[in-house]
Protein backbone atom coordinates (compact mmCIF):
# COMPACT_ATOMS: atom_id res chain seq x y z
CA UNK A 1 0.00 0.00 0.00
CA UNK A 2 1.37 3.44 -0.88
CA UNK A 3 1.99 6.10 1.74
CA UNK A 4 -0.84 8.18 0.23
CA UNK A 5 -3.30 5.28 0.53
CA UNK A 6 -2.16 4.64 4.08
CA UNK A 7 -2.89 8.26 4.99
CA UNK A 8 -6.35 8.07 3.44
CA UNK A 9 -7.02 4.82 5.27
CA UNK A 10 -6.10 6.40 8.60
CA UNK A 11 -8.36 9.38 7.90
CA UNK A 12 -11.29 7.13 7.01
CA UNK A 13 -10.70 4.99 10.10
CA UNK A 14 -10.77 8.13 12.22
CA UNK A 15 -14.05 9.19 10.60
CA UNK A 16 -15.70 5.80 11.07
CA UNK A 17 -14.44 5.51 14.63
CA UNK A 18 -15.98 8.90 15.43
CA UNK A 19 -19.25 7.83 13.85
CA UNK A 20 -19.24 4.53 15.74
CA UNK A 21 -18.84 6.34 19.04
CA UNK A 22 -21.83 8.59 18.47
CA UNK A 23 -24.69 7.61 20.76
CA UNK A 24 -22.72 4.97 22.66
CA UNK A 25 -23.77 6.31 26.05
CA UNK A 26 -26.58 4.52 27.87
CA UNK A 27 -30.01 5.46 26.54
CA UNK A 28 -32.43 7.17 28.89
CA UNK A 29 -35.84 5.69 29.55
CA UNK A 30 -34.98 2.07 28.83
CA UNK A 31 -34.58 2.48 25.10
CA UNK A 32 -32.10 -0.41 25.17
CA UNK A 33 -31.84 -2.75 28.13
CA UNK A 34 -29.89 -5.70 29.47
CA UNK A 35 -32.93 -7.83 28.62
CA UNK A 36 -32.65 -6.73 24.97
CA UNK A 37 -29.00 -7.76 24.88
CA UNK A 38 -29.81 -11.14 26.42
CA UNK A 39 -32.65 -11.65 23.97
CA UNK A 40 -30.19 -11.52 21.05
CA UNK A 41 -27.95 -14.10 22.69
CA UNK A 42 -30.95 -16.32 23.41
CA UNK A 43 -32.05 -16.11 19.77
CA UNK A 44 -28.65 -17.31 18.57
CA UNK A 45 -28.62 -20.16 21.06
CA UNK A 46 -32.14 -21.27 20.22
CA UNK A 47 -31.45 -21.13 16.50
CA UNK A 48 -28.42 -23.37 16.84
CA UNK A 49 -30.35 -25.87 18.93
CA UNK A 50 -33.25 -26.06 16.47
CA UNK A 51 -31.37 -25.94 13.15
CA UNK A 52 -32.39 -28.74 10.82
CA UNK A 53 -35.11 -30.05 13.16
CA UNK A 54 -38.11 -28.24 11.69
CA UNK A 55 -40.71 -29.27 9.14
CA UNK A 56 -38.25 -29.02 6.24
CA UNK A 57 -35.40 -30.91 7.90
CA UNK A 58 -31.66 -30.22 7.41
CA UNK A 59 -30.91 -27.78 4.60
CA UNK A 60 -27.09 -27.55 4.37
CA UNK A 61 -25.29 -27.08 1.03
CA UNK A 62 -21.72 -26.51 -0.11
CA UNK A 63 -21.89 -22.83 -0.93
CA UNK A 64 -24.28 -21.12 -3.31
CA UNK A 65 -23.22 -23.53 -6.05
CA UNK A 66 -24.27 -26.38 -3.80
CA UNK A 67 -27.89 -25.28 -4.22
CA UNK A 68 -27.71 -27.16 -7.54
CA UNK A 69 -28.58 -30.23 -5.44
CA UNK A 70 -32.11 -28.86 -5.21
CA UNK A 71 -34.51 -29.79 -8.02
CA UNK A 72 -34.99 -26.21 -9.21
CA UNK A 73 -31.31 -25.47 -9.91
CA UNK A 74 -28.31 -26.68 -11.87
CA UNK A 75 -24.81 -25.48 -12.80
CA UNK A 76 -24.07 -24.11 -16.26
CA UNK A 77 -20.90 -24.69 -18.28
CA UNK A 78 -19.11 -21.95 -16.36
CA UNK A 79 -20.05 -23.61 -13.04
CA UNK A 80 -22.57 -20.87 -12.24
CA UNK A 81 -25.85 -21.54 -10.48
CA UNK A 82 -28.91 -21.34 -12.74
CA UNK A 83 -32.62 -21.87 -12.10
CA UNK A 84 -33.97 -24.49 -14.51
CA UNK A 85 -37.63 -24.52 -13.41
CA UNK A 86 -39.92 -22.26 -15.41
CA UNK A 87 -43.12 -23.38 -13.66
CA UNK A 88 -43.26 -20.33 -11.40
CA UNK A 89 -43.39 -16.65 -12.42
CA UNK A 90 -40.33 -14.47 -12.73
CA UNK A 91 -39.73 -12.84 -9.37
CA UNK A 92 -39.54 -9.25 -8.14
CA UNK A 93 -36.63 -8.57 -5.78
CA UNK A 94 -37.43 -5.64 -3.49
CA UNK A 95 -34.02 -5.58 -1.77
CA UNK A 96 -30.91 -5.08 -3.92
CA UNK A 97 -27.89 -2.80 -3.97
CA UNK A 98 -24.98 -2.13 -6.32
CA UNK A 99 -21.26 -1.86 -5.67
CA UNK A 100 -20.41 1.10 -3.46
CA UNK A 101 -17.85 3.86 -3.92
CA UNK A 102 -18.13 6.71 -1.40
CA UNK A 103 -16.07 9.29 0.50
CA UNK A 104 -12.97 9.55 -1.73
CA UNK A 105 -14.97 7.74 -4.42
CA UNK A 106 -12.38 5.24 -5.71
CA UNK A 107 -12.90 4.25 -9.31
CA UNK A 108 -15.86 1.92 -9.84
CA UNK A 109 -17.33 1.14 -13.24
CA UNK A 110 -20.91 0.07 -12.62
CA UNK A 111 -21.31 -0.76 -16.31
CA UNK A 112 -18.48 -3.33 -16.39
CA UNK A 113 -18.86 -7.08 -16.79
CA UNK A 114 -16.63 -9.48 -14.87
CA UNK A 115 -16.31 -13.30 -14.96
CA UNK A 116 -18.13 -13.74 -11.65
CA UNK A 117 -19.71 -11.74 -8.84
CA UNK A 118 -17.78 -11.62 -5.58
CA UNK A 119 -20.59 -11.37 -3.06
CA UNK A 120 -19.68 -9.51 0.11
CA UNK A 121 -20.43 -12.66 2.10
CA UNK A 122 -19.23 -15.19 -0.42
CA UNK A 123 -19.46 -18.88 0.39
CA UNK A 124 -18.35 -19.68 -3.19
CA UNK A 125 -14.89 -18.16 -2.69
CA UNK A 126 -13.46 -21.68 -2.27
CA UNK A 127 -14.05 -24.94 -4.10
CA UNK A 128 -15.98 -26.65 -2.67
CA UNK A 129 -17.85 -23.76 -1.15
CA UNK A 130 -18.16 -23.19 2.56
CA UNK A 131 -21.28 -24.66 4.23
CA UNK A 132 -24.51 -22.78 3.66
CA UNK A 133 -27.27 -23.68 6.12
CA UNK A 134 -30.64 -22.39 4.93
CA UNK A 135 -32.24 -23.06 8.32
CA UNK A 136 -30.44 -20.28 10.22
CA UNK A 137 -30.28 -16.53 9.81
CA UNK A 138 -28.01 -16.23 6.81
CA UNK A 139 -25.10 -14.29 8.29
CA UNK A 140 -24.70 -17.08 10.85
CA UNK A 141 -23.05 -19.11 8.08
CA UNK A 142 -19.95 -16.97 7.90
CA UNK A 143 -16.74 -17.25 9.87
CA UNK A 144 -15.03 -14.45 11.74
CA UNK A 145 -12.44 -14.37 8.94
CA UNK A 146 -15.17 -13.85 6.34
CA UNK A 147 -16.80 -11.14 8.47
CA UNK A 148 -13.40 -9.48 8.85
CA UNK A 149 -13.08 -9.44 5.05
CA UNK A 150 -16.50 -7.76 4.92
CA UNK A 151 -15.33 -5.02 7.28
CA UNK A 152 -12.13 -4.51 5.28
CA UNK A 153 -14.07 -4.21 2.03
CA UNK A 154 -16.41 -1.71 3.65
CA UNK A 155 -13.38 0.48 4.32
CA UNK A 156 -12.05 -0.12 0.82
CA UNK A 157 -15.30 1.19 -0.70
CA UNK A 158 -14.39 4.63 0.59
CA UNK A 159 -10.63 4.61 0.08
CA UNK A 160 -8.57 2.60 -2.38
CA UNK A 161 -11.44 0.68 -4.03
CA UNK A 162 -12.93 -2.71 -3.34
CA UNK A 163 -12.22 -5.72 -5.59
CA UNK A 164 -15.60 -7.04 -4.44
CA UNK A 165 -17.46 -3.84 -5.38
CA UNK A 166 -15.85 -3.85 -8.83
CA UNK A 167 -17.83 -7.03 -9.61
CA UNK A 168 -21.13 -5.76 -8.16
CA UNK A 169 -22.17 -4.04 -11.35
CA UNK A 170 -25.33 -3.57 -13.35
CA UNK A 171 -24.52 -6.17 -16.06
CA UNK A 172 -23.52 -8.70 -13.41
CA UNK A 173 -26.70 -8.10 -11.43
CA UNK A 174 -28.81 -8.46 -14.56
CA UNK A 175 -27.00 -11.69 -15.47
CA UNK A 176 -27.67 -13.15 -12.01
CA UNK A 177 -31.28 -12.02 -12.23
CA UNK A 178 -31.60 -13.82 -15.57
CA UNK A 179 -30.04 -16.96 -14.11
CA UNK A 180 -32.43 -16.88 -11.14
CA UNK A 181 -35.58 -15.91 -13.08
CA UNK A 182 -35.85 -12.49 -11.44
CA UNK A 183 -37.51 -9.89 -13.66
CA UNK A 184 -37.33 -6.70 -11.57
CA UNK A 185 -35.13 -5.43 -8.76
CA UNK A 186 -35.43 -2.39 -6.52
CA UNK A 187 -32.06 -0.73 -5.82
CA UNK A 188 -31.73 0.66 -2.30
CA UNK A 189 -28.99 3.26 -1.77
CA UNK A 190 -28.10 4.48 1.72
CA UNK A 191 -27.28 8.06 2.63
CA UNK A 192 -24.34 7.65 5.00
CA UNK A 193 -23.89 11.18 6.30
CA UNK A 194 -20.30 11.47 5.08
CA UNK A 195 -18.72 14.93 4.69
CA UNK A 196 -18.35 14.36 0.92
CA UNK A 197 -18.66 11.57 -1.64
CA UNK A 198 -22.11 10.57 -0.36
CA UNK A 199 -24.27 10.46 -3.50
CA UNK A 200 -25.27 6.84 -4.02
CA UNK A 201 -28.84 7.84 -4.90
CA UNK A 202 -27.70 10.07 -7.75
CA UNK A 203 -24.83 7.83 -8.89
CA UNK A 204 -26.88 4.65 -9.11
CA UNK A 205 -29.73 6.42 -10.88
CA UNK A 206 -27.30 7.81 -13.46
CA UNK A 207 -25.60 4.43 -13.96
CA UNK A 208 -28.91 2.61 -14.50
CA UNK A 209 -29.94 5.22 -17.07
CA UNK A 210 -26.60 4.86 -18.90
CA UNK A 211 -27.04 1.10 -18.95
CA UNK A 212 -30.57 1.54 -20.34
CA UNK A 213 -31.74 -0.83 -17.61
CA UNK A 214 -34.66 1.18 -16.19
CA UNK A 215 -37.23 -1.36 -17.32
CA UNK A 216 -35.79 -3.93 -14.89
CA UNK A 217 -33.80 -1.99 -12.28
CA UNK A 218 -35.68 0.60 -10.24
CA UNK A 219 -33.43 2.93 -8.25
CA UNK A 220 -34.78 4.22 -4.96
CA UNK A 221 -33.53 7.12 -2.89
CA UNK A 222 -32.16 7.70 0.58
CA UNK A 223 -31.81 10.68 2.90
CA UNK A 224 -30.19 11.04 6.30
CA UNK A 225 -33.40 11.23 8.33
CA UNK A 226 -32.03 13.44 11.12
CA UNK A 227 -30.58 16.01 8.69
CA UNK A 228 -32.37 19.39 8.91
CA UNK A 229 -32.92 19.39 5.13
CA UNK A 230 -34.05 15.75 4.88
CA UNK A 231 -37.61 16.64 3.81
CA UNK A 232 -36.44 19.02 1.09
CA UNK A 233 -33.91 16.49 -0.13
CA UNK A 234 -36.53 13.75 -0.27
CA UNK A 235 -38.88 15.95 -2.30
CA UNK A 236 -36.09 16.83 -4.73
CA UNK A 237 -34.85 13.26 -5.15
CA UNK A 238 -38.36 11.89 -5.59
CA UNK A 239 -38.77 13.92 -8.78
CA UNK A 240 -36.83 11.19 -10.60
CA UNK A 241 -39.77 8.84 -10.10
CA UNK A 242 -38.09 6.74 -7.40
CA UNK A 243 -40.67 4.33 -5.92
CA UNK A 244 -39.01 3.80 -2.53
CA UNK A 245 -36.90 5.46 0.16
CA UNK A 246 -34.35 3.41 2.11
CA UNK A 247 -33.76 4.25 5.79
CA UNK A 248 -31.28 2.25 7.86
CA UNK A 249 -31.53 2.84 11.63
CA UNK A 250 -28.32 0.98 12.54
CA UNK A 251 -26.15 2.57 9.83
CA UNK A 252 -27.71 6.04 10.00
CA UNK A 253 -27.94 5.77 13.79
CA UNK A 254 -31.47 6.96 14.50
CA UNK A 255 -34.52 5.59 16.27
CA UNK A 256 -37.38 4.97 13.82
CA UNK A 257 -39.77 6.70 16.24
CA UNK A 258 -37.51 9.74 16.78
CA UNK A 259 -39.87 12.78 16.80
CA UNK A 260 -37.51 14.57 14.41
CA UNK A 261 -37.99 11.82 11.85
CA UNK A 262 -41.72 11.20 12.09
CA UNK A 263 -42.73 13.97 9.63
CA UNK A 264 -40.66 12.23 6.94
CA UNK A 265 -42.99 9.23 6.97
CA UNK A 266 -46.06 11.37 6.36
CA UNK A 267 -44.21 13.14 3.54
CA UNK A 268 -43.20 9.81 2.01
CA UNK A 269 -46.84 8.78 1.90
CA UNK A 270 -47.82 12.05 0.26
CA UNK A 271 -45.08 11.58 -2.35
CA UNK A 272 -46.16 8.00 -3.06
CA UNK A 273 -42.91 6.59 -1.67
CA UNK A 274 -42.76 3.26 0.12
CA UNK A 275 -40.48 3.42 3.18
CA UNK A 276 -38.01 0.54 3.34
CA UNK A 277 -36.55 0.08 6.82
CA UNK A 278 -33.64 -2.11 7.67
CA UNK A 279 -35.44 -4.02 10.40
CA UNK A 280 -34.01 -5.54 13.56
CA UNK A 281 -30.53 -6.57 14.66
CA UNK A 282 -28.53 -8.65 12.20
CA UNK A 283 -25.93 -9.34 14.87
CA UNK A 284 -22.85 -8.42 12.82
CA UNK A 285 -23.19 -4.62 12.98
CA UNK A 286 -21.40 -2.64 15.73
CA UNK A 287 -23.03 -3.40 19.08
CA UNK A 288 -23.37 0.33 19.73
CA UNK A 289 -25.92 0.49 16.89
CA UNK A 290 -28.11 -2.42 18.05
CA UNK A 291 -30.26 -0.14 20.20
CA UNK A 292 -31.77 1.64 17.21
CA UNK A 293 -33.27 -1.48 15.62
CA UNK A 294 -35.43 -2.95 18.37
CA UNK A 295 -38.84 -3.80 16.86
CA UNK A 296 -40.76 -1.71 19.41
CA UNK A 297 -39.10 1.41 17.99
CA UNK A 298 -40.84 0.79 14.63
CA UNK A 299 -44.38 0.69 15.95
CA UNK A 300 -45.13 4.42 16.20
CA UNK A 301 -44.51 5.08 12.46
CA UNK A 302 -46.76 2.16 11.53
CA UNK A 303 -49.50 3.29 13.89
CA UNK A 304 -49.41 7.02 13.22
CA UNK A 305 -49.12 6.94 9.42
CA UNK A 306 -51.50 4.26 8.16
CA UNK A 307 -51.50 5.73 4.65
CA UNK A 308 -47.72 5.24 4.32
CA UNK A 309 -46.56 1.76 3.33
CA UNK A 310 -43.53 0.37 5.19
CA UNK A 311 -41.33 -2.61 4.33
CA UNK A 312 -39.62 -4.12 7.38
CA UNK A 313 -36.44 -5.46 5.83
CA UNK A 314 -35.03 -8.88 6.71
CA UNK A 315 -38.31 -9.68 8.45
CA UNK A 316 -36.74 -8.15 11.55
CA UNK A 317 -33.44 -10.07 11.15
CA UNK A 318 -32.62 -11.79 14.47
CA UNK A 319 -35.54 -9.95 16.08
CA UNK A 320 -37.93 -11.65 13.68
CA UNK A 321 -40.44 -12.91 16.25
CA UNK A 322 -41.22 -9.44 17.59
CA UNK A 323 -41.19 -7.89 14.10
CA UNK A 324 -43.65 -10.53 12.89
CA UNK A 325 -46.08 -9.37 15.57
CA UNK A 326 -45.90 -5.84 14.16
CA UNK A 327 -46.29 -7.13 10.62
CA UNK A 328 -49.44 -8.99 11.59
CA UNK A 329 -50.86 -6.07 13.56
CA UNK A 330 -50.60 -3.28 10.95
CA UNK A 331 -52.01 -3.40 7.43
CA UNK A 332 -49.35 -0.97 6.19
CA UNK A 333 -46.48 -3.25 7.29
CA UNK A 334 -44.85 -5.54 4.73
CA UNK A 335 -42.21 -8.10 5.67
CA UNK A 336 -39.11 -8.50 3.52
CA UNK A 337 -38.04 -12.13 3.79
CA UNK A 338 -34.33 -11.92 3.11
CA UNK A 339 -32.09 -13.63 5.64
CA UNK A 340 -34.65 -15.70 7.52
CA UNK A 341 -34.13 -19.47 7.64
CA UNK A 342 -36.70 -21.90 6.31
CA UNK A 343 -38.12 -22.70 9.75
CA UNK A 344 -38.65 -19.00 10.46
CA UNK A 345 -40.22 -18.58 7.01
CA UNK A 346 -42.59 -21.39 7.88
CA UNK A 347 -43.56 -19.57 11.09
CA UNK A 348 -44.10 -16.34 9.14
CA UNK A 349 -46.33 -18.07 6.60
CA UNK A 350 -48.35 -19.79 9.30
CA UNK A 351 -48.96 -16.44 11.04
CA UNK A 352 -49.67 -14.28 7.97
CA UNK A 353 -51.09 -16.70 5.42
CA UNK A 354 -48.64 -15.13 2.97
CA UNK A 355 -50.17 -11.66 3.17
CA UNK A 356 -47.73 -8.77 2.60
CA UNK A 357 -44.62 -10.98 2.32
CA UNK A 358 -41.96 -9.84 -0.14
CA UNK A 359 -39.07 -11.61 -1.85
CA UNK A 360 -35.72 -9.88 -1.41
CA UNK A 361 -32.10 -11.03 -1.69
CA UNK A 362 -29.88 -8.22 -0.28
CA UNK A 363 -27.65 -8.61 -3.35
CA UNK A 364 -24.63 -8.28 -3.53
CA UNK A 365 -24.14 -9.28 0.09
CA UNK A 366 -25.53 -12.68 -0.94
CA UNK A 367 -26.41 -14.62 -4.08
CA UNK A 368 -29.99 -14.20 -5.29
CA UNK A 369 -30.36 -17.97 -5.19
CA UNK A 370 -30.04 -18.18 -1.41
CA UNK A 371 -33.37 -16.48 -0.75
CA UNK A 372 -35.02 -17.99 -3.83
CA UNK A 373 -34.13 -21.50 -2.66
CA UNK A 374 -35.72 -20.88 0.75
CA UNK A 375 -38.96 -19.63 -0.77
CA UNK A 376 -39.12 -22.62 -3.13
CA UNK A 377 -38.50 -25.05 -0.26
CA UNK A 378 -41.25 -23.67 1.99
CA UNK A 379 -43.75 -23.49 -0.90
CA UNK A 380 -42.92 -26.88 -2.43
CA UNK A 381 -46.24 -28.46 -1.47
CA UNK A 382 -48.71 -28.30 -4.40
CA UNK A 383 -51.23 -26.60 -2.12
CA UNK A 384 -48.81 -23.67 -1.77
CA UNK A 385 -48.21 -22.85 -5.44
CA UNK A 386 -50.45 -19.78 -5.29
CA UNK A 387 -48.63 -18.71 -2.13
CA UNK A 388 -45.31 -19.08 -4.00
CA UNK A 389 -46.52 -16.75 -6.73
CA UNK A 390 -47.68 -14.19 -4.19
CA UNK A 391 -44.36 -14.14 -2.36
CA UNK A 392 -42.20 -14.08 -5.48
CA UNK A 393 -44.23 -11.59 -7.48
CA UNK A 394 -47.87 -10.77 -6.84
CA UNK A 395 -47.48 -9.11 -3.44
CA UNK A 396 -44.79 -6.82 -4.84
CA UNK A 397 -47.01 -5.89 -7.78
CA UNK A 398 -49.76 -4.81 -5.40
CA UNK A 399 -47.25 -2.47 -3.75
CA UNK A 400 -45.48 -1.38 -6.96
CA UNK A 401 -48.11 -1.71 -9.72
CA UNK A 402 -45.95 0.14 -12.25
CA UNK A 403 -43.82 -3.01 -12.58
CA UNK A 404 -46.73 -5.00 -14.03
Phi, psi and omega in degrees: 000135180288161178299324179296316179295324178297320179296315179298320180298317180297320180294319180291322176299320178297318180297312183291327177294320177297317178297318182295334182277343182297128176078016182282344179294157179303139179282141174284156171071020176069032179294333176212125192237169175299326178295324177297316180298316180295325180300321179295318178295320179296322179298316179298316180297313180298318181299317180295322181291328186262351187303132177078003184252005182273192184304327187262003174067190179297140181222067183246132183227159180273086179074182178297323179297330180296343178296348176297346174293336180283153187292346184268355188231163173205178174250138178275187184295336178267013178066031177258144180290133177225147174270127186249007182254117180256021183278347179244158185289156177295136192276165171241121182261114184268008188214082178228160174224175170242176174301147188248135170222113185224183181056260178278002173048062175302153185304132177211117179263100182286356178257005182279157173243134179234162184301324177207158176278133171261098179293149184298324171244097198245099178274008172256012182291340179239167179229112002288165181292165177284154186302137177238108180262116182278001182254015173230165175300135200299324183288351175290352179277352192250141184284167177298327177296317178294321178292327176295320176298322177299315180296319179297318180289333173297318175296317184298331179297339180252357186235269188267353180102140184257126175295337174288310182300328182294346176260353186265064190251171180298310179299323180290323175296313180299322179295319179291324175299316178299317181295330183257010179059046175251124185271316184234151174218135172271131180259126188245095175285166177229125172282119190266343182080026178283158181290339176197171180061044186231058188231047180298322180304308182292318184293318180290322178298317179295317182295318179296320178296317179297325180281355183054045185247015185295338180289339182241330180252130188236095184291133172266196179225166175213147173228157172279110194296336180269001179288139182300334181258018184301318181295314179298318179296321180294320177298314182296313183290333181289345181296342179286351184092014178303136183270353193207149175239129181263127175234135189231092186306321184282329177279316182274354171057064176214153173277132179303333180260019175301127181304332179291336186264335187307319179300335179297324183292320176297318178297318179302316178298319179295327181275356182077021180267134169279137177267121176254112176266135156296128186243126173081177182268122176281336177095351179247357177280165177305136182300331181294344180262352182302324187302332185285341192253013178295134185307326182297337179285347181268351189289319184301315176302317180297319184284321188274343183230069185295342179274350176265133179267133183238134169257126177264098187297149179065011184058026182092005179052231182281358173255034188297326183296314180290324180290327177298323177299319177294317181299325179281336186275330188241129182289345179262013178254127177242140182256117167286139189261356185302138172097328184290142177285169187295327178292320176294320177300322178298316177299318181297317180295317179300323183281324188257343187068013180091359180291133172057037173256138189231133175287134176202146189248338188060034173298140007261018172300323184222162175289143177305327185293338182295312178287321180301317180300318181297316180297318180294323179296312185283349178245023185288334179295135180306331180289349182252015182295321176294320176300318178302314181295323180294316182292316184285332189213307194295321178298318179296322180294328178290335178269328181231072186297341181293344180277354182294000000 
